[in-house]
Every structure is written in C-alpha cells, then in structure tokens.
C-alpha cells in the first residue's frame, strides 16, 4: 500500500498514507464507535439532561473526547456518578425521542455485510443504548459499559463485567484485536471508525482507520477523515465491489 501525504480526495473527504481506491472485500471486520459516530448523540450527556446536569457532564465528555483528560475511566466514573437517581424510563425516552442513526450508517453496514465483513460496535457508552443500536443494525459483536440500576433508577455506579474493567480506549483496542483473533483475521484486515481520543488506540491497531466528523487529534491520525456527509462516504474510498 502506497504511503501518501494528506490530500483532499473529494470535498469533505481527506485521505493520508493510503492510495485509494481500496476494496471493501479485502477487509474482514469493521469496528464502530457508537456515540457521535454511529449515532447522533453522546448518550451520557442526554441522560444527564434528565438529571438537570447536562452542561456539567457534557463539559467532561468534550474534554475527554478531545484527549484533554488523561484518565478516561475516571472521567466516565465522574460522569456516571452525576447520573444517580435518573429513572430508567428517562433513558428509554432518550432512545425514543433523541437517538438517531447518523446519515449513511445503514448503507455502510449493509455494504460491509454484503462484502463479507463482520461488524463490531465497541463503545465507552452503555449497553442500554448499544444493545438497541446492535439490534437495529444487525451488528455481530458489541462491547460497552453497564450502568447499575436499583429500584428502577441509576445508582451512579457502573457494573463490573466478567471480561474486564471499563471499556476505555485500551479496552476498545483489545476488543478489536480479540475479535480479529476470534475470526482468524490479521488486524491489518480490520477497519476502525471513531470520532474521539478514546478511539485512537483501536484505530491505530486496525489496517484502515476512519475519522467521522472527529476531533482534530483524531482527524490528524486517521487514514480517512470524513468531514462532510455521512458514514457511507467511506465507500468512496473503499469500494464495495
């Protein structure tokens, strides 16, 4: 694969270190971040809205996504603690009223599936939302965090899971590599898409890294940066045929 400097491949679509067109069928797995990548919102911020703490939580989220908070796990625990007392019904309202797939999500997932790729959703967000997105898009694998619930409301804590700690950037990378191993794929045959600093570890481990309307540090490191339009603009670089 040729190593080329950054260039505008098409309006709002930048590529670097690769020479398009690529073939989607040369890959075997695509891993997606969820919040602000596959979907239009940051779920933790929207839950916080129900607690009257959206501005406070959103400020921590923004700093974490920009890479200004070194300890993502700590930042997530701080945000989740602020959600104590939010009823589960309020989370369902986020799904019903606010959560939407980002443009091109269904088209890209369908094209990947048709080309023989497996799909992985790996998120620093929560299973309450990732399970919904998984089922809606028919994704093969998911990994995210579990919010503790008691008496129909959030406790402000996360549930420890059997496979490890909080799903942060390093855990995203581990999940991508473990899924590749499970499928018998070299990591070079994986695509990773994200928008925030905690996506960089998995993007660095994949053969093709894609930034979607991402933070500056993520755009700078991604091989493909989608700055205008939907997720399916990846198909301009990696043809489904």
N, C-alpha and C positions, 0 to 999 in steps of 0.2 A: 504494500500500500504506500503510495507516494506521500511524503510529508510536506505539506504546503502551508504557507503563512495564512493568517486570517484574510478572508475575502468575502464580499457580498455575493453570494451565489445567486440570489434573487432578492427583490425588495423585501426587507424584513427577515432575511434568512442568511445567516453568516456561517461559513464553514472554515475550519482550520485543521491542518495536519492530516487531511484525507483528500482523496481525489474522486469526487462523485462522477458518474452515478455508481452507487453501491447496489447490491441485490439483497432484498429483504430475506430471501430464502437462504442466503449464506449464513444467517444467524439462527439460533435455536431457542432463544429466550429473550423476552423484553420485560424489564423491571420498571415499574412506575412508582414514583412518589404519589401521594394522594392529594393532600391539601394544597391548593393553588396550582396543582399540576393536572391531575385527572378531574378534579372538581374545582369549583369557582370560589370556595371559601376556605378559611382556616377554622376548622370546627371548634377548636378550643376557644377562639375568640367569640364565636357565636353562642356557645354555651355560656360564656361569661356575661354575655349581654343579658341573659335571663337572671343573673345574679346582680345586675347593675354594676358590673366591674369590667366591662368590655375595654374601656380605654386603658386601664391598668394592665390587663392581661395582654392586649394587643401590642402594647409597647414592649413587653418582654418577648413576645413572639417575633416582632420585627427585628429586635436586636439579635435574637438567636439565629434567625434566617440569614441575616447579614454577616454572621460569623463574629459578632461583637461580644458574644457570651461564650466563653471557652467551654464551660461545662453544660452541655445541652440537658443532661439528666437533671441537674439541679434546677435549670430554668423550667423544665417541664413539671417537676415536683412543686415548684413555687406557683406555677400557674394552676395546677390541679388543686392545690390547697385552697386557692381563691374560689373554687367552684363548689365548696362544701355547701350542702343544703339545696342545690339545684335539683328539682324533681326530674325523674326520667322522662316524664311527659314533655318537659321543655326541650329535651334532646330530640324527641320524636318530632316536635314542631320545627326544629332546625332542618331535619330531613324533609319534612313535608312542605315547608314554606321557603327555605333558603338554599338548600343544597341542590346544585345543578351540575351535570357533567359539563366540562369545558368543551368548547367547539372542537369538533373533529375526533373526540375521544372514541365514539362508537365506530367511526370509519376506520381509525387506525387499528383498534383492537381486532376488528373483523378482517382487515388486510393482513395483520400479523398471523391470525389464526389460519387464514387461507394459505399463507406461505409456510405453514408448518411450525410456527413458533409457539412455545408455551408462554403464559403470561403470569407475572408476579406483581402483586401490589404490596409494597413494603413501606410502612408509614410510622412516623413518630406520633401519629394521632391515635385514634381509639377504635377498638373493634366494633363498637356500636355503629360507627359510620363505615368502616372498611368492609364489614360484612355486607352492608347494604350495597355498596359500590361493587363489591365482588359479585354479588348475585345479579345485579342489574346488567353488568357487562359480561358475565360468564367467565370470570378470571379463574385461573387454575390454582394459584397459591396466594396466600396472604400472610403478613406478619405485621402486627401493630400492638398497641398497649391496651390493657383492660382497666377500665375505671371501676373502682369499688362502689357498690351500691348497697345501701341498707334502708329498709322501710321505704322503698320507692324513691330514694333521693341519693345523691352523691355524697360520699363521706369526706371527699377532699384527698383521698389516697388512691394509689394505683395498686392493682393486684399483682403479686409476684407470680410469674409464669414458669412452667416446668422447664422451658428451653432457655431461660436466661433472664437477664435484667431488662431494664427499659430499652425499648427499641430506639436507639440513637443512631448517629451516623456510622459508627463502627459496627453496630448490630445490623444495619442495612447492608453493609459490605459483606459481613459474614453470611447473611441470609442469601444474598445473590450468589456467593461462592458455593454455599451448601446446596442451593437449588441447581446450580450448574453441575455439581458433582452427582447429585441425585439423577440428573438427566443424562449423565455421561458426556457433558459438554465442556470444552475448554472455555474459560472466561472470555477469551477473545471472540467467542460466538454469542456473547450477551450484549444487549443494548440496555442502557440505564438512562432514564429520563427523570429530571427533577428541576427544582427552582431555587432551593435554599442551600445554605452551607452544610447542613447535615446530610445532603445528598452527594456531596463531593467524594466521600470515601467509596461509595458503590460506583459512582461514575468513573472514578479512577481505576477501578478493578475491571470494568467492562471493556469490551472491544470497541464499542461505539458509545460515546457519551453525548447526551442531548439536553440542552437547557431550554426550558419553556417559560417565556416571559419572566426570566430569572433575575436574581440579584446580580450586581456587577461582578462579584468574585466568581460566581458560577458561570456566567457568560464567558468570562475570560478563559476559563479552563476547559469548557466543553468543546467537543469537536464540531457539533452542530448547535447553533443558537437560533431558536425560533423567537423572533421579537415582534412579529406581526402575524395575525391569523391564528389558526387552530393547530391542535396536536397533529392532525393529519398532514401538515406541511412536511413532516419527516419523509413522507412518501415521494416528495420531490427529490430527495437526496438518496433514499434507499428505495428503489423501485420495487413494487410488489410483483412484477412479472418475473 
